[in-house]
Amino acid sequence: MLVRAPRIVRFLSVSRSETWRVTRSTKQTTRTHQAAPPLPLRPTPVPPAQLLDCARELRSLLEELADLTGCGAAWGVRVLRRNVALALLSPDTLDGADNQLDFIEELAEAVWDGCDGGFRQAVAPCKTPEETVRREQRRRAVVGRLDDMAHFLCAAAEAWRDAVVVTAEAARAGVANPQEEHSF
């Protein structure tokens, strides 16, 4: 079942003195919708090559995080490592939208799951307090990068899903170009 997200429409108000340049045409025109070619819809939320680059970066970030904290055995880290390894072993799996969405969902769950402490685990104590502080700062930077990556990929997946929904609704309504449906 497709659910249409509510649209936010903004109206800008202007003072009367700012509208003096606006004139209304006396000629009556009727608007006709010309059949424009539909906008091309990308077949996946993210270009496969870009997601593969993300997977490569994820692998190095996960290795570094496991080294800093010893969280390699945490459930979220293990699942994400497995998904990254599968993506890197078979990059063609990232060519499909469903696989990309699963990959992005697993990343988001691993990074944002509050029950799995793998990504929030503190660094192991070092010989010196300065070294511990430095490693903790690096851990926070790695987790921040993972968070940024999850936000970016989730936003891309949501935008893609919204475009798919708009295109499907437009096709059902018989509109050739969904962007023209709401033009003024």
Salt bridges, closest charged atoms under 4 A:
ASP53 OD1 - ARG56 NH1 2.82
GLU57 OE2 - ARG145 NE 2.64
GLU64 OE2 - ARG138 NE 2.55
GLU131 OE2 - ARG134 NH2 2.45
GLU136 OE2 - ARG139 NH2 2.69
GLU136 OE2 - ARG140 NE 3.02
ASP147 OD1 - HIS151 NE2 3.64
ASP162 OD1 - ARG161 NH2 2.99
GLU169 OE1 - ARG4 NE 3.44
GLU181 OE2 - HIS182 NE2 3.75
